[in-house]
């Protein structure tokens, strides 16, 4: 069982419990029908493939005809797909499919806004670990659909030396050395990103070396320009902290390679849509 199927089955159990008693009371078991998913807002669509999986897990006999696909621009009145089959199954799947699609589409829409702001520049827009618990793989998929790129998936696939690591150990130099000692112990390596809290930290990292990327955390625009000049292609450069739609292009113009934005996944407005019964 893959992550998506496991997640969806848990979500279905959470919602259904011992049964959809309203539908069981109101809808005869073999009643057939159909429904349209209708868009009520402007944005970027995401989650169609996941919605298809929701319906298939609940009832493999449900049929879906898709008109609009993940990554496409949508506007009010667009009909994304039509589902047909047992009405009880359609109603059982409705809320979970909508919750996921609204959430993912909100992330994709937000991401596209940031990506559009830096159009024509070399910088890449990254997400962070500020994701919905248990839904990170969907949140990050939505970022990709919106045109962004993924930062590390979790604590397991990248070294990121942050302020707390440095403070607990005593210095950034000790933290970098500790990582390389750890690599020797485990017999493998990963990309090393280190957080710089000021220009003095940048100087010390440059003098010490041993990393792949320097993350400029909450730097002003002026300090970002100075840091980029100092680093001068020795390491990858990432800006993070305090990045908004209003200033993201200014940071990109400083010459950084990456800009990570927590707001892509944790400060989003879900895209409005609904599943409506088709009555003949």
WODA-V983581 format. One record per run of one state. SS is the DSSP state (@ for helix, = for strand, . for the rest). FROM is the first residue (numbers start at 0). TO is the last residue. If there is no record, write none. Layout:
BEGIN
SS&FROM&TO + SS&FROM&TO
END
This chain:
BEGIN
.&0&1 + @&2&15 + .&16&19 + @&20&25 + .&26&30 + =&31&38 + .&39&41 + =&42&43 + .&44&46 + @&47&57 + .&58&61 + =&62&65 + .&66&71 + =&72&73 + .&74&77 + =&78&85 + @&86&116 + .&117&122 + =&123&125 + .&126&134 + @&135&144 + .&145&147 + =&148&148 + .&149&157 + =&158&160 + .&161&161 + @&162&168 + .&169&170 + @&171&185 + .&186&190 + =&191&195 + .&196&197 + @&198&207 + .&208&211 + =&212&216 + .&217&219 + @&220&230 + .&231&234 + =&235&239 + .&240&246 + @&247&251 + .&252&256 + =&257&259 + .&260&261 + @&262&265 + .&266&271 + =&272&277 + .&278&279
END
